[in-house]
Amino acid sequence: MDHLKDTYRHQGKRKLLVEELGEMGIKDQRVLNAFNAVPRHFFMDLALDDLAYTNGAFHIGSGQTISHPYTVAFQTELIELTPKLKVLEIGTGSGFQTCILCELGARVYSIERHQDLHVKATQLIKHLKYDPRLKYGDGYQGWPSYAPFDRILVTCGAPDVPEELLKQLAVGGIMVIPVGEGEEQRMLRIKRSSEVDFTSEELGTFKFVPMLERRVDIKDTKR
């Protein structure tokens, strides 16, 4: 990880990206501050260094992408995060969103179904000195041994809302999940008001890689 450098040039580009996110409608200053703190270029191929702070999505391997910064910020703002809340993230991917959640003070539990991405993200997150609990496994199953979760954030497009995730959402909790089987998904924010009552609102359309089922039984990683 010695090759990872955060130069003044990177910091300047990051500041401009944060300003752009604000202009695009991201209002939560804590979210914007987190984007200013986490070096996005660390999570991308060195060849894409100059593009790291543009508002685009880029491939990270295994058919997955690092999402548009705006999409990450928008989802993060939707879950109304405050420090110490327990958050389940479905789709660790590059680890960028995971680090944003950690920077905001959440207790993060993140699942990734691609082993190579899980290993790579684990190393990078450790390098950045964040301390989430990470797991290689099937996101459809959630993480019942640590449920309930105050927040659940799904970073891949699901054909429908997995029943297991609804069960693992705490009463009073919020789940943000993109739902749809086509090229675009509807962003849903689901709130659980009681053991049996949920409300859902639709908040725009976005493009995500699909959420795929892959049953594995691998021990979680804790640094």
Secondary structure, 3 states (H helix, E strand, C coil): CCCCCCCHHHHHHHHHHHHHHHHCCCCCHHHHHHHHHCCHHHHCCHHHHHHCCCCCCEEEECCEEECCHHHHHHHHHHCCCCCCCEEEEECCCCCHHHHHHHHCCCEEEEEECCHHHHHHHHHHHHHCCCCCEEEECCHHHCCHHHCCEEEEEECCEECCCCHHHHHCEEEEEEEEEEECCCCCEEEEEEEECCCCCEEEEEEEEECCCECCCCCCCCCCEEC
